[in-house]
């Protein structure tokens, strides 16, 4: 997918000393460049990413710009940096009641954004996408990480992008995500919408709740100490289920429910239409 396919905004473009291009609002990023930073650029667990991708309408008019704010409402669940896509209504990144596709499975089990990067590169119906630049922890920051509990992303897309999808891994779960599936974007400038996002079990891995079966930050982002865990899926605990509401932390492994459990909703997502034709 080239920058021309996405319709990258070219106004106010500058080149930095390092050769990267910027606009007055920040870096100019193609779909490939921005999402690669959010996935492949940070390794198996996505703990950092790219703030935004810009786009332009086919007739050359200014793109519509949105501010998306994702806030962690849990007391003990870190999120991987939120991945947000603006897209046409035919896109379905994940769907409750259906088996998880590879991008959703990899995100839920390993915090791996690489397959999602590929999906966005290969799907012209996704008109803009971005990934937050840090893991989101509970507001109380129980692990004393210094990480934020909310993230703001500004994304611009042409008018054909009418919907938004958001997903993050619930880091201290075997295969949990928090997300929104294809919600409508605000139509009018200065209009805003508030959406509450629940946690989902994607049904691809048994909920052992053992640190050995979780990604290492499941421990360190909440309890601190030495990391334990893995960034790879384990076929021995694989299951063949569908995406469903997450049952929460049951206390069957290393995760005390009084520390790691949460009540729904797990996140709030505020979407504001800023400008554009």
C-alpha positions in Angstrom: 0.0 0.0 0.0 1.5 3.3 -1.0 1.0 6.8 0.4 -1.0 7.6 -2.7 -3.5 4.8 -1.9 -4.1 6.3 1.5 -4.3 9.9 0.2 -1.6 11.2 2.5 -2.0 14.9 3.4 0.7 17.0 1.9 0.0 20.5 3.1 2.5 22.1 5.5 4.9 19.2 5.0 8.5 19.7 6.1 11.6 17.4 6.3 13.4 17.0 9.6 17.2 16.7 10.0 16.8 13.0 10.2 14.9 12.8 6.9 11.4 12.1 8.3 8.5 14.3 7.1 6.3 16.3 9.4 3.3 18.6 9.2 2.4 21.5 11.5 0.6 19.0 13.7 3.3 16.3 13.9 4.8 13.5 11.8 3.3 12.6 8.4 3.0 8.9 8.3 1.8 6.5 5.7 -0.3 3.6 6.8 2.7 1.2 6.5 5.2 3.5 8.4 2.9 4.4 11.3 1.5 1.0 12.0 4.9 -0.6 11.6 6.2 1.6 14.4 3.3 0.4 16.5 3.8 -3.3 15.8 7.0 -4.7 14.3 9.0 -1.7 15.5 8.5 -2.6 19.1 8.8 -6.4 19.1 6.4 -9.1 20.3 4.6 -7.0 22.9 3.4 -3.6 21.7 4.3 -1.2 24.4 4.8 1.8 22.2 3.5 3.0 18.9 2.8 5.8 16.4 0.5 8.6 17.3 -1.4 9.1 14.0 -1.9 8.6 10.3 -3.3 11.4 8.1 -5.5 11.0 5.0 -7.2 13.2 2.4 -10.4 12.9 0.5 -10.4 11.8 -3.1 -11.4 15.2 -4.4 -8.6 16.9 -2.6 -10.7 18.6 0.1 -9.4 18.7 3.6 -9.8 15.4 5.5 -12.0 15.1 8.6 -10.0 15.1 11.8 -11.0 13.4 15.0 -9.6 13.3 18.5 -9.9 9.9 20.2 -9.3 9.6 23.9 -9.1 6.2 25.5 -9.2 5.9 29.3 -8.4 2.8 31.3 -11.2 2.4 33.9 -9.9 -0.8 35.6 -8.2 -1.1 38.9 -5.7 -3.8 37.9 -5.6 -4.4 34.2 -2.9 -2.6 32.0 -3.8 -2.1 28.3 -1.3 -2.3 25.5 -1.2 1.1 23.7 -4.7 1.5 22.1 -5.0 0.7 18.4 -7.7 2.8 16.7 -8.9 2.6 13.1 -11.2 4.9 11.1 -12.8 2.9 8.4 -15.7 2.3 6.0 -18.6 0.2 7.3 -17.6 -3.0 5.5 -14.6 -3.5 7.8 -14.8 -5.9 10.7 -11.7 -6.2 12.9 -13.4 -8.4 15.5 -16.9 -9.5 16.1 -18.5 -10.8 19.3 -19.9 -14.3 18.9 -17.5 -15.2 16.0 -14.1 -16.9 16.1 -11.2 -14.5 16.4 -9.1 -13.8 13.3 -5.3 -13.9 13.4 -4.8 -10.1 14.2 -7.2 -10.3 17.1 -5.7 -13.6 18.4 -2.2 -12.3 18.3 -3.2 -9.1 20.0 -5.1 -10.9 22.7 -2.6 -13.6 23.5 0.8 -11.8 22.9 0.2 -8.1 22.5 1.5 -8.5 19.0 0.3 -5.9 16.5 2.2 -7.3 13.4 -0.9 -9.1 11.9 -3.0 -6.0 12.5 -0.4 -3.9 10.7 -0.7 -6.3 7.7 -4.5 -6.1 7.8 -4.4 -2.3 7.7 -1.8 -2.3 4.9 -3.9 -4.7 2.8 -7.4 -3.2 3.5 -8.1 0.0 1.6 -11.4 0.4 3.5 -9.3 1.3 6.6 -8.7 5.0 5.9 -6.6 6.0 8.9 -5.2 4.2 11.9 -2.9 5.0 14.9 -1.5 3.4 18.0 -0.8 5.1 21.3 2.7 5.6 22.4 2.6 3.9 25.8 0.8 1.1 27.7 -2.1 2.4 29.7 -2.2 1.5 33.4 -5.0 2.0 36.0 -5.3 5.6 37.2 -3.8 4.6 40.6 -0.7 3.2 38.9 -0.3 0.3 41.4 3.0 -0.8 39.9 4.4 2.7 40.2 5.3 2.7 36.5 4.8 6.3 35.6 2.7 5.2 32.7 -0.5 7.2 31.7 -4.0 6.0 32.3 -5.4 7.6 29.1 -4.2 8.3 25.6 -5.2 10.9 23.0 -4.8 10.2 19.3 -5.7 12.6 16.4 -6.5 10.9 13.2 -7.6 12.3 9.9 -9.5 10.4 7.2 -11.8 11.2 4.2 -15.5 11.2 4.4 -15.8 7.6 3.4 -14.5 6.6 6.9 -17.8 6.6 8.9 -16.9 4.2 11.7 -14.3 3.6 14.4 -12.9 0.4 15.8 -10.6 0.3 18.9 -8.8 -2.6 20.5 -6.1 -3.2 23.2 -4.9 -6.3 25.0 -5.9 -6.8 28.6 -2.3 -7.4 29.5 -2.9 -9.5 32.6 -5.1 -12.1 30.9 -4.5 -15.1 28.8 -6.4 -13.9 25.8 -8.4 -10.8 26.7 -9.0 -7.6 24.9 -10.9 -4.4 25.5 -12.5 -2.9 22.5 -15.2 -1.3 20.4 -16.4 -2.9 17.2 -17.5 -0.6 14.4 -19.1 2.4 16.1 -20.3 5.4 14.1 -18.1 8.5 14.0 -19.6 12.0 14.9 -20.9 13.8 11.8 -20.8 17.5 12.7 -17.7 19.6 13.6 -17.4 19.9 17.4 -19.8 17.0 17.9 -18.6 14.3 20.3 -19.6 10.8 21.3 -18.8 8.8 24.4 -18.6 5.0 24.2 -18.0 2.5 27.0 -15.9 -0.5 26.1 -16.1 -3.9 27.8 -13.5 -6.7 28.1 -13.8 -9.7 25.9 -12.3 -13.2 26.0 -11.3 -14.1 22.4 -11.7 -17.8 23.1 -8.3 -19.0 21.8 -6.4 -19.8 25.0 -7.5 -21.3 28.3 -7.6 -18.8 31.2 -4.9 -20.4 33.4 -4.1 -17.0 35.0 -0.5 -18.2 35.5 2.3 -15.7 35.0 4.2 -18.4 33.0 1.4 -18.3 30.4 1.0 -14.5 30.4 3.1 -11.8 28.8 5.8 -10.6 31.2 4.4 -7.1 31.8 1.3 -8.7 33.3 3.3 -8.9 36.5 5.6 -5.9 36.3 3.1 -3.3 35.3 0.9 -4.0 38.4 3.1 -5.7 41.0 6.6 -4.6 39.9 9.5 -7.0 40.5 11.2 -9.3 38.0 9.2 -10.1 34.8 7.8 -13.5 34.3 6.0 -15.0 31.3 6.2 -15.4 27.6 5.5 -13.6 24.4 4.5 -16.7 22.4 1.3 -18.7 22.2 1.2 -22.2 23.8 -0.6 -24.9 21.9 -1.0 -26.9 25.0 -3.5 -24.4 26.4 -5.1 -23.5 23.1 -8.9 -23.7 22.7 -11.3 -23.3 19.9 -13.9 -20.8 21.0 -15.6 -17.6 20.0 -15.2 -14.0 21.2 -17.4 -13.5 24.2 -17.7 -11.3 27.3 -14.7 -11.8 29.5 -15.5 -13.7 32.8 -12.9 -11.7 34.7 -10.2 -12.9 37.0 -11.2 -16.0 38.9 -8.2 -16.5 41.1 -7.2 -19.9 39.8 -3.6 -19.1 39.1 -1.2 -16.3 40.1 -3.6 -13.4 39.7 -5.4 -12.3 42.9 -8.9 -11.1 41.9 -8.7 -8.2 44.4 -5.7 -6.9 42.5 -6.3 -7.8 38.9 -10.1 -8.1 38.4 -12.2 -5.3 37.0 -15.9 -4.3 36.7 -17.3 -3.4 33.3 -16.9 -1.1 31.5 -13.1 -1.5 31.2 -12.6 1.7 29.2 -14.3 4.8 28.0 -13.6 6.1 24.5 -14.4 9.7 23.7 -14.5 10.7 20.0 -14.6 14.4 18.9 -14.9 15.7 15.4 -12.5 18.6 15.2 -12.6 19.9 11.6 -12.7 19.1 8.0 -15.2 19.3 5.1 
